[in-house]
């Protein structure tokens, strides 16, 4: 039986109709040594699966919902380090190397610094705020590229099987054990959500979600609050 390298990383990417973004992410990761790419799909109806199969990465079919999909990906992962990426993110090879180095030095979990793919004062401030929150409060969001050792993931019992906010809930439990490590390398994430649903509308929705979560409102209530008006906007785009 072959020995698994101690620095092998399993990258787990949850997808649901991500045909426009998934190919670019996978191509940026392929060729990096000791890296296993796992796509956990929640039932895409576009060309996501076809694009993934062309890339020769491992595909896991799951029920929809990021928490469920991430856990499904972990179940088939063989790496000792787990890295969770959103499909619209981009990660440099140097960041992967830094993740390995941090784990070798004893880090149990952490994330990257955030950068948006659009350079404006609004997104620069938003990224800085995210970095501050992760560094000083150990609250890491999914678009920052959360990573952890497999043993640590098992010790906190993984993600909740939630459709969203699984990253906040995971961070809240993880930080009770040890502070998150925020790497110097940046992860680049898309501004598409802001451009689709409106800059300030999306921003205030996100702040409202955080407040409701902190106050202990139910996930179903928070999701209804967040989704209010979004489906109408999506229908307008389609029509």
N, C-alpha and C positions, 0 to 999 in steps of 0.2 A: 504494500500500500504506500503510495507516494505521500510524502510529508508536505503539508500546506505551508508555504512561506509565511513567516510571522508578520510580514508587512503586506500580504495580499489584501487588496481592497475590493470589496463588492459594492459597485455603484447600483443603487436601486432607484428607478425612475418611474413614478406613477403617471399613467397617461389616460386620457379620455378625449378623443378627437383632437390629437396634437400633430396632425399630418404636416402642418405648416412649420413646425419647430423641431420635431424629434430628430430628423435626419441630420441637421446641423450639429446638434448636441452630440449625437453618437459619433459622427465623424471626428469631432474634436477630441473624443476620448479614445478612439481606436488607435492602437499602436503604443499606448502607454503600458509599460511592463507591469506584470503582476496586478492586472486590473480586470475584474470580471464585471461585465455590463448586463444588468437584468432590467427588463422593462416589464412592469406589472400593469397590464391594461384592464380598465374597468368596463369594457364593452364598447369600444370605439366603433362608430358607424361610418367614418370617413376612411381615408387611405393609410391611417396610422400603422396598422398591422402589416400591410404590404411593404411599407417603407422599412419597417423594423426587420422583416424577414430578409430583405435585400442586404441588410447590414450584418447579418449572421450573428446576432446577439440572442441571448436567452429571453424568451417571452413567457410570461406567466399570465394566465387569464384569471381574473378576480372579479368579485362583486365590486360595483362602483363605490367610491369613497376613499379619500386619500389614506386614512388610517388603515383601513382594511387592505388596500393595495400594497402599502408599504410593508405591513406585516406578512403578506403573502410572498413578497419578494425576499424578505429575510429568511423565510422558511426554506428556500432553495439556495440561498447564498452559501458559498464555501469560504469566503474571506474571513480573516480575523478582525478586519476593520470594515465597518459599514459606513457608506456615504450616501446620503439621501439628496437627490437633485430633482428640481422641477424641470419639466421638458423645455421651458422657455429660458433656461439658464445657460450660461457658458462658463466653463472652468478651464483655467490654464494648467498646463502640465506641471508648472512650478508649484501650483497650489496642491496638487496631488502629492508631490514630493514633500511639501511642508507638513501635510497631514501625517505622512509616514514618520517624519522626524519627530513631530510632537508626540505621537503615540509611543515611539521608542524612548522618549524622555519621561514617559509616565502619564501623559494626558489620557483621560478616560472619555471625554467628550468635548465638543466645541463646534465652532462654525467659522466661516470666512467673513471678512469685511465685505460690505455690500456696495455695489455700483450699478447704476441703471444704464441702459443702452442709449439713453438720451441725456445730453449734457445741458442742464439748465439749473438755475439757482434752486428751484423747487426740489428737483430730484437729488441735487447735491446735499441739501439740508436733510431731506428725508433719509438718505443713506447714512449720513452722519448720526442722525437720531437712532437709527437701527443699530449702528455699531456701538453707540453709547449704551443702549439698552442691553445689548448682548454682553458687553464688557463688564458693566457695573451691576447689572441685575441678573445676569446669566439667563436672560430670556431670549432664546434664539428662534428665529422664524425659518420656515422651510425654504424660503428663497435665499437664505444665507448659506445653504449647503451644510446642514447639520451632519456631523460625523461622530462616531463613537466606536469603542471596541465592542466586539461581539459579547464578551462577558458582561460589560456594563449594560448593554441593551437587554440582556437576559435578566440582569439584576433588578432593573426598573420595570421589567415585564412588558417591554415594548411600547408600541403606540396603542392608544385607545382606538377601537374600531369606529372612529367618527368620520363624517364626511368632510369636515374641515375643523380648524383649531386643534388638530392633533399635535401640531408642533408646539403650541403654547402649553398644552397640557403635559406633553412630554418634558419640556423644559422645566416646568414647575416642579415635577417630581425629581428630575435629574439634579437640579440645583440644590435640593435638600441633601444630596449625597456629596457632591463636589462642585466647585465653581467651574463654569464653562471656560474653555480656552478659545480666545478669538485670534485667529491667525492674521498675519500681516497681508497675506495675499487676498485679492478681491475676487468675488464672484460677480459676474455681470448678469443682470436679470432684465426682463423686458418690461416696458412701460405700457404694454398693450391694454391691460386692464383699465388704466387711467384714461387712455385715449378712447377706449370703447364706451365706457360708462361715465366719462367726465372727470376732469382732474380733481376739482374740489369736492364734488359729490362722492367720489371714491375715497378720497382722503378722510372726510368726516364719517363716512360709513365705517371705515377701518377703525377710527378712534372710538366710535360708538360700540363696535364689536368688542374691543379691548375692555372698555368700561363695563359692559354687560357681563363679560366673562369674569372679570375681577369681582363683580358683585354677586356672582353665583347664579345668574339666570340660567335656565335650561338651554341645552344645545339647540333644541327645536325652536325655541323662541328667538335665540340669537340668529339662527339661520333664516328664519322668516324676516327678521329685521334687515339682515344683510341682502337678501334676495329681492326685497320689495323694490319694484321698479326696474330691476335688471332684466327680467324675462320680457317685459314690454319693449325694452331697448333692443334686445336681441331679435325680437320679431320684426322691429323696424328695420334692422340691418338686413335681415333676410329678404324682406319685401322690397 
